[in-house]
Amino acid sequence: MGVMPKNPPESMQHHLRHRLTEHARSRWPQLAGVDVRFRAGFAYIAGTLPDGQALPLCRLRFGGVLHTWGFALYLASRDGYQDNVLPSGYPTGSPVEALDCACGLYLNDPTVRTNTPSTI
């Protein structure tokens, strides 16, 4: 049996939750909040809509560095996550860039693809 990937340290989890929540508050007013759950080396990001409904957005793969995470977009058609590239053209980037990419798609804001990538 293989070794289960580890979640980031608790302090890094707290930082990621705080940063994504603050960014969503300022950039995505359509969301009432952001939920970040950690499991087996991944951070699962979901938006909370004003009616309380959870909107799965993306999954981040922890690679050991706070500022750079692998990116997978949630695909409702498959009810799962698919590795993807960010608007920068890279499969890894900042968590904020990943949130913006997923929200741009699911909240219908195509300008995200033309904005400069954000950093955490």
C-alpha positions in Angstrom: 0.0 0.0 0.0 1.3 3.5 -0.9 2.1 6.3 1.5 -0.8 8.7 1.9 0.1 12.3 1.0 0.3 14.6 4.0 -1.8 17.7 4.5 0.1 21.0 5.0 0.9 22.0 8.6 -1.9 23.5 10.6 -0.5 27.0 10.4 -0.4 26.8 6.6 -4.0 25.5 6.5 -5.1 28.4 8.6 -3.2 30.9 6.3 -4.8 29.4 3.2 -8.3 29.5 4.6 -7.8 33.1 5.7 -6.3 34.3 2.4 -9.0 32.6 0.3 -11.8 33.9 2.5 -10.4 37.5 2.4 -9.9 37.4 -1.4 -13.4 36.0 -2.0 -14.9 38.7 0.2 -13.3 41.4 -1.9 -13.4 39.9 -5.4 -16.4 37.6 -5.4 -19.4 39.3 -3.6 -21.7 36.6 -5.2 -20.3 34.2 -2.5 -21.4 34.3 1.1 -18.2 32.5 2.0 -15.6 29.9 1.1 -15.1 26.5 2.6 -11.6 24.9 2.5 -11.3 21.2 3.6 -8.1 19.2 3.7 -7.8 15.6 2.9 -4.8 13.4 1.8 -2.6 16.3 0.6 -5.5 18.1 -1.2 -7.4 21.3 -0.3 -11.0 21.2 -1.6 -12.4 24.6 -2.2 -16.2 25.3 -2.3 -18.0 28.5 -2.4 -21.1 29.1 -0.3 -23.9 30.9 -2.1 -26.2 33.3 -0.3 -28.9 30.7 0.0 -26.5 28.4 1.8 -25.9 26.0 -1.1 -22.3 24.7 -1.5 -20.7 25.2 -4.9 -17.7 22.9 -5.4 -15.0 25.0 -7.2 -11.6 23.4 -7.3 -9.1 21.2 -5.7 -5.5 22.2 -4.8 -2.7 19.7 -4.6 -0.2 20.5 -1.8 3.4 20.2 -3.1 5.2 21.5 0.0 5.2 25.2 -0.9 2.6 27.7 0.5 2.5 29.9 -2.7 2.3 27.2 -5.4 -0.3 24.5 -5.6 -1.5 22.1 -8.3 -4.9 22.9 -9.7 -7.9 20.8 -10.6 -11.2 22.2 -11.6 -14.5 20.7 -10.3 -16.5 19.4 -13.2 -20.2 19.1 -12.4 -20.7 16.9 -15.5 -18.4 14.3 -13.9 -19.1 15.1 -10.3 -15.4 15.1 -9.8 -12.1 17.0 -10.2 -10.0 17.2 -13.4 -6.4 18.4 -13.4 -6.3 21.6 -15.4 -4.3 24.7 -16.3 -4.7 28.2 -14.9 -5.1 31.3 -17.0 -1.3 31.7 -16.8 -1.0 28.5 -18.8 0.6 26.6 -15.9 -0.9 23.6 -14.0 0.3 25.1 -10.7 0.0 28.6 -9.3 -1.3 30.5 -6.3 -4.4 29.5 -4.5 -5.9 32.9 -5.2 -5.3 32.4 -8.9 -7.0 29.0 -8.7 -10.0 30.5 -6.8 -10.3 33.2 -9.4 -10.2 30.8 -12.3 -12.9 28.5 -10.8 -15.1 31.4 -9.8 -14.7 33.0 -13.2 -16.1 29.9 -14.7 -18.8 29.1 -12.2 -19.9 32.7 -11.5 -19.7 33.7 -15.1 -16.9 36.3 -15.1 -14.7 35.8 -18.2 -12.5 38.8 -17.3 -10.6 36.4 -14.9 -8.8 35.0 -17.9 -7.3 38.4 -18.8 -6.3 39.6 -15.4 -2.8 39.3 -14.0 -2.4 36.3 -11.8 -2.7 36.9 -8.0 -0.3 35.6 -5.4 -1.2 34.4 -2.0 
